[in-house]
Amino acid sequence: MGFAKVSGDLPGPKAAEIISAVKKNCYDSTFTYPLVIDGGLGCVIRDSDGNQFLDFTSNIGACPLGYGHHDVMHTLAGMAQNGAHKIAGQDFYCREHAELSEKFLSILPAGFRSFFINSGAEAVENAIKIAYRKRMSQGLPILPGVSCIGAFHGRTLGALSFTFSKPVQKAGFPELPVLRIKFCREDTDPDIDAIGKVLEKNKVAFIISEVIQGEGGYNVASRKFVQNLRMQADAHGVPLILDEVQSGMGRTGKWWAFEHYGVTPDIMSTAKALQVGATAFRADLDPGQQGVLSSTWGGGSRIDLAVGATMIDVIRRDRLLDNATSMGGRLKKGLQELVGKGGVFDVRGICLMVGIE
Ligand SMILES: Cc1ncc(COP(=O)(O)O)c(C=O)c1O
């Protein structure tokens, strides 16, 4: 498809028509750019007027192999022969569910189990439910969870309580009980062990955090901060949930960003590049009793499950973790040279999860 090219004003006439239909019929909530996606190839995305853009965001991490990737197209072509694309996947089984679960297991910490749902927010919801469930099964009351200032964990009501990146997202909605700590980017931050102080004074049900805040501004946690979360969670017998919805699946050069910190969570959430949402957890936290967790279609979007499995296969086969490390190093070095010139203030991130301020 070649390189980025734009002709005329944006949005072009076809894009403008589509945008105006969406605005007329729908709540126009989070659309930020007048980009109407039509197709793409490699890193280049094409709008409905034929303009081409270099997609620096990989569709916010959801498209790690780029567009029109041969293996993904092959998987999609295979699914095109199948009439039952969406099934009630929490009620009935399908092959794609089993295949993704095997591949997913191979990239999870040892001894983990998983549960597929639709989205990142639902992955967080279920992580929270698993943590609460553990306490309830011990006859303990509902206690607050601890989350970080600047965190983003999704916008469904439960997950929203632990999200804290933009005030507008909270908009007066009711909250689950929550205590907040500072997200520390430097080991020398005086609040580096805020979690220890919170847990000394309060009984809590879980700690939830990203290790690289995505929506919050590509803030990379300090090593000591994350290690303190792990240490204090262990000391107080509280499950640690790490949210890898945006940072997971290889863009940091490891399958999971927490691997850079030498810690393992008790429960984790992921989505985006996996195509479906997933909650993964230590086997002993499995709720056991049937029906405690469920979802609508996460285990039943057969196309998404199949593409998710292809993502894992290709990332492994083509050594894309190594690629993220080497290309990310090059990208960051080049971007860092721009700091202080032309309005670039800071460059943050790990490997190919990089933000420019
Ligand atoms: C860290 C994190 N958690 C949760 C979510 C919510 O995911 P979803 O939009 O799929 O519900 C996001 C979305 O950007 C995210 O970045």
PDBQT file of the ligand as one rigid body, heavy atoms in Angstrom, charges set to zero:
ROOT
HETATM    1  C1  LIG A 401      -4.888  -0.767  31.371  1.00  0.00    +0.000 C 
HETATM    2  C2  LIG A 401      -6.292  -0.863  30.820  1.00  0.00    +0.000 A 
HETATM    3  N1  LIG A 401      -7.218  -1.567  31.498  1.00  0.00    +0.000 NA
HETATM    4  C3  LIG A 401      -8.470  -1.699  31.043  1.00  0.00    +0.000 A 
HETATM    5  C4  LIG A 401      -8.862  -1.122  29.856  1.00  0.00    +0.000 A 
HETATM    6  C5  LIG A 401     -10.258  -1.287  29.367  1.00  0.00    +0.000 C 
HETATM    7  O1  LIG A 401     -10.273  -2.095  28.226  1.00  0.00    +0.000 OA
HETATM    8  P1  LIG A 401     -11.521  -2.108  27.242  1.00  0.00    +0.000 P 
HETATM    9  O2  LIG A 401     -11.534  -0.783  26.549  1.00  0.00    +0.000 OA
HETATM   10  O3  LIG A 401     -11.245  -3.254  26.313  1.00  0.00    +0.000 OA
HETATM   11  O4  LIG A 401     -12.733  -2.321  28.066  1.00  0.00    +0.000 OA
HETATM   12  C6  LIG A 401      -7.935  -0.383  29.110  1.00  0.00    +0.000 A 
HETATM   13  C7  LIG A 401      -8.323   0.269  27.847  1.00  0.00    +0.000 C 
HETATM   14  O5  LIG A 401      -7.642   1.091  27.286  1.00  0.00    +0.000 OA
HETATM   15  C8  LIG A 401      -6.614  -0.244  29.602  1.00  0.00    +0.000 A 
HETATM   16  O6  LIG A 401      -5.682   0.473  28.947  1.00  0.00    +0.000 OA
ENDROOT
TORSDOF 0
